[in-house]
């Protein structure tokens, strides 16, 4: 179930990024998909790294 939520989140971030980059910035779909891929990987990897840091920090840290 957790992986389904991650997959849904990733899909929404990717689609939103591509559509906004295409419509708002006026870029081609190739550029928009490249931007969305970069943004999605950054968001997902960033969340994963933050979760690992929180788990390792323990109580009383910070």
N, CA and C atoms as an extended XYZ file, in Angstrom:
186
Properties=species:S:1:pos:R:3:atomname:S:1:resname:S:1:resid:I:1 pbc="F F F"
N         0.817       -1.197        0.000 N   UNK     1
C         0.000        0.000        0.000 CA  UNK     1
C         0.865        1.267        0.000 C   UNK     1
N         1.988        1.217        0.726 N   UNK     2
C         2.860        2.381        0.790 CA  UNK     2
C         3.446        2.712       -0.580 C   UNK     2
N         3.829        1.666       -1.336 N   UNK     3
C         4.406        1.889       -2.664 CA  UNK     3
C         3.382        2.468       -3.620 C   UNK     3
N         2.119        2.117       -3.444 N   UNK     4
C         1.058        2.670       -4.279 CA  UNK     4
C         0.923        4.172       -4.034 C   UNK     4
N         1.035        4.576       -2.781 N   UNK     5
C         0.978        5.998       -2.445 CA  UNK     5
C         2.171        6.743       -3.030 C   UNK     5
N         3.351        6.149       -2.946 N   UNK     6
C         4.553        6.770       -3.517 CA  UNK     6
C         4.420        6.896       -5.031 C   UNK     6
N         3.908        5.859       -5.656 N   UNK     7
C         3.717        5.884       -7.106 CA  UNK     7
C         2.701        6.959       -7.514 C   UNK     7
N         1.620        7.073       -6.769 N   UNK     8
C         0.609        8.102       -7.058 CA  UNK     8
C         1.195        9.500       -6.881 C   UNK     8
N         1.934        9.712       -5.793 N   UNK     9
C         2.577       10.998       -5.540 CA  UNK     9
C         3.550       11.349       -6.660 C   UNK     9
N         4.347       10.380       -7.061 N   UNK    10
C         5.318       10.592       -8.129 CA  UNK    10
C         4.627       10.948       -9.440 C   UNK    10
N         3.555       10.254       -9.759 N   UNK    11
C         2.809       10.535      -10.983 CA  UNK    11
C         2.205       11.927      -10.993 C   UNK    11
N         1.658       12.342       -9.862 N   UNK    12
C         1.057       13.679       -9.767 CA  UNK    12
C         2.123       14.762       -9.903 C   UNK    12
N         3.248       14.581       -9.226 N   UNK    13
C         4.332       15.563       -9.316 CA  UNK    13
C         4.846       15.663      -10.753 C   UNK    13
N         5.036       14.517      -11.393 N   UNK    14
C         5.542       14.497      -12.766 CA  UNK    14
C         4.566       15.194      -13.722 C   UNK    14
N         3.289       14.811      -13.652 N   UNK    15
C         2.287       15.379      -14.562 CA  UNK    15
C         2.123       16.877      -14.337 C   UNK    15
N         2.050       17.293      -13.077 N   UNK    16
C         1.894       18.715      -12.770 CA  UNK    16
C         3.082       19.517      -13.289 C   UNK    16
N         4.278       19.007      -13.059 N   UNK    17
C         5.470       19.704      -13.533 CA  UNK    17
C         5.508       19.839      -15.045 C   UNK    17
N         5.162       18.770      -15.745 N   UNK    18
C         5.192       18.806      -17.213 CA  UNK    18
C         4.161       19.773      -17.767 C   UNK    18
N         2.960       19.720      -17.241 N   UNK    19
C         1.886       20.589      -17.754 CA  UNK    19
C         2.177       22.051      -17.454 C   UNK    19
N         2.609       22.346      -16.245 N   UNK    20
C         2.913       23.742      -15.898 CA  UNK    20
C         4.067       24.263      -16.737 C   UNK    20
N         5.114       23.473      -16.890 N   UNK    21
C         6.269       23.924      -17.673 CA  UNK    21
C         5.869       24.153      -19.128 C   UNK    21
N         4.981       23.324      -19.653 N   UNK    22
C         4.547       23.467      -21.040 CA  UNK    22
C         3.635       24.682      -21.218 C   UNK    22
N         2.621       24.805      -20.370 N   UNK    23
C         1.639       25.884      -20.546 CA  UNK    23
C         2.123       27.230      -20.033 C   UNK    23
N         2.694       27.267      -18.853 N   UNK    24
C         3.089       28.545      -18.259 CA  UNK    24
C         4.365       29.080      -18.893 C   UNK    24
N         5.339       28.214      -19.070 N   UNK    25
C         6.618       28.656      -19.610 CA  UNK    25
C         6.647       28.645      -21.139 C   UNK    25
N         5.679       27.979      -21.749 N   UNK    26
C         5.614       27.940      -23.204 CA  UNK    26
C         6.685       27.085      -23.850 C   UNK    26
N         7.174       26.098      -23.130 N   UNK    27
C         8.237       25.231      -23.654 CA  UNK    27
C         7.633       24.075      -24.446 C   UNK    27
N         8.462       23.388      -25.223 N   UNK    28
C         8.006       22.225      -25.976 CA  UNK    28
C         7.743       21.074      -25.016 C   UNK    28
N         7.036       20.046      -25.498 N   UNK    29
C         6.758       18.893      -24.645 CA  UNK    29
C         8.036       18.146      -24.290 C   UNK    29
N         9.003       18.137      -25.200 N   UNK    30
C        10.290       17.491      -24.878 CA  UNK    30
C        10.957       18.165      -23.682 C   UNK    30
N        11.014       19.497      -23.725 N   UNK    31
C        11.596       20.239      -22.610 CA  UNK    31
C        10.772       20.049      -21.337 C   UNK    31
N         9.458       20.030      -21.494 N   UNK    32
C         8.580       19.894      -20.334 CA  UNK    32
C         8.743       18.539      -19.662 C   UNK    32
N         8.864       17.489      -20.460 N   UNK    33
C         9.028       16.158      -19.886 CA  UNK    33
C        10.400       16.008      -19.224 C   UNK    33
N        11.409       16.616      -19.814 N   UNK    34
C        12.740       16.582      -19.199 CA  UNK    34
C        12.737       17.328      -17.866 C   UNK    34
N        12.102       18.491      -17.849 N   UNK    35
C        11.996       19.253      -16.607 CA  UNK    35
C        11.229       18.457      -15.554 C   UNK    35
N        10.107       17.859      -15.954 N   UNK    36
C         9.286       17.103      -15.008 CA  UNK    36
C        10.051       15.911      -14.442 C   UNK    36
N        10.822       15.250      -15.274 N   UNK    37
C        11.613       14.113      -14.800 CA  UNK    37
C        12.646       14.567      -13.775 C   UNK    37
N        13.325       15.655      -14.063 N   UNK    38
C        14.323       16.193      -13.135 CA  UNK    38
C        13.677       16.619      -11.824 C   UNK    38
N        12.554       17.317      -11.905 N   UNK    39
C        11.859       17.777      -10.709 CA  UNK    39
C        11.342       16.607       -9.880 C   UNK    39
N        10.798       15.597      -10.544 N   UNK    40
C        10.240       14.445       -9.842 CA  UNK    40
C        11.329       13.662       -9.122 C   UNK    40
N        12.414       13.411       -9.801 N   UNK    41
C        13.514       12.681       -9.169 CA  UNK    41
C        14.040       13.466       -7.980 C   UNK    41
N        14.167       14.775       -8.120 N   UNK    42
C        14.645       15.604       -7.011 CA  UNK    42
C        13.683       15.553       -5.832 C   UNK    42
N        12.392       15.640       -6.098 N   UNK    43
C        11.393       15.623       -5.018 CA  UNK    43
C        11.353       14.280       -4.310 C   UNK    43
N        11.336       13.209       -5.069 N   UNK    44
C        11.233       11.874       -4.471 CA  UNK    44
C        12.504       11.521       -3.721 C   UNK    44
N        13.652       11.760       -4.330 N   UNK    45
C        14.920       11.453       -3.672 CA  UNK    45
C        15.101       12.349       -2.443 C   UNK    45
N        14.718       13.601       -2.557 N   UNK    46
C        14.810       14.518       -1.416 CA  UNK    46
C        13.963       14.061       -0.245 C   UNK    46
N        12.749       13.611       -0.517 N   UNK    47
C        11.878       13.096        0.541 CA  UNK    47
C        12.463       11.837        1.169 C   UNK    47
N        13.028       10.982        0.355 N   UNK    48
C        13.623        9.744        0.847 CA  UNK    48
C        14.813       10.050        1.758 C   UNK    48
N        15.665       10.972        1.323 N   UNK    49
C        16.831       11.340        2.126 CA  UNK    49
C        16.392       11.980        3.447 C   UNK    49
N        15.383       12.840        3.395 N   UNK    50
C        14.881       13.468        4.620 CA  UNK    50
C        14.339       12.423        5.589 C   UNK    50
N        13.648       11.419        5.087 N   UNK    51
C        13.111       10.362        5.945 CA  UNK    51
C        14.242        9.560        6.596 C   UNK    51
N        15.287        9.275        5.839 N   UNK    52
C        16.432        8.542        6.395 CA  UNK    52
C        17.098        9.365        7.491 C   UNK    52
N        17.275       10.641        7.266 N   UNK    53
C        17.907       11.510        8.260 CA  UNK    53
C        17.061       11.561        9.529 C   UNK    53
N        15.733       11.706        9.364 N   UNK    54
C        14.853       11.745       10.533 CA  UNK    54
C        14.914       10.449       11.329 C   UNK    54
N        14.963        9.308       10.616 N   UNK    55
C        15.015        8.023       11.299 CA  UNK    55
C        16.317        7.855       12.078 C   UNK    55
N        17.405        8.301       11.502 N   UNK    56
C        18.710        8.130       12.149 CA  UNK    56
C        18.963        9.140       13.250 C   UNK    56
N        18.256       10.268       13.243 N   UNK    57
C        18.515       11.313       14.218 CA  UNK    57
C        18.179       10.860       15.637 C   UNK    57
N        17.066       10.188       15.809 N   UNK    58
C        16.683        9.729       17.139 CA  UNK    58
C        16.121       10.840       17.992 C   UNK    58
N        15.705       10.456       19.206 N   UNK    59
C        15.140       11.435       20.135 CA  UNK    59
C        16.241       12.325       20.708 C   UNK    59
N        15.904       13.574       20.914 N   UNK    60
C        16.837       14.488       21.544 CA  UNK    60
C        17.805       15.168       20.600 C   UNK    60
N        17.882       14.697       19.359 N   UNK    61
C        18.753       15.351       18.377 CA  UNK    61
C        17.992       16.518       17.759 C   UNK    61
N        18.572       17.675       17.768 N   UNK    62
C        17.971       18.813       17.103 CA  UNK    62
C        16.988       19.479       17.957 C   UNK    62
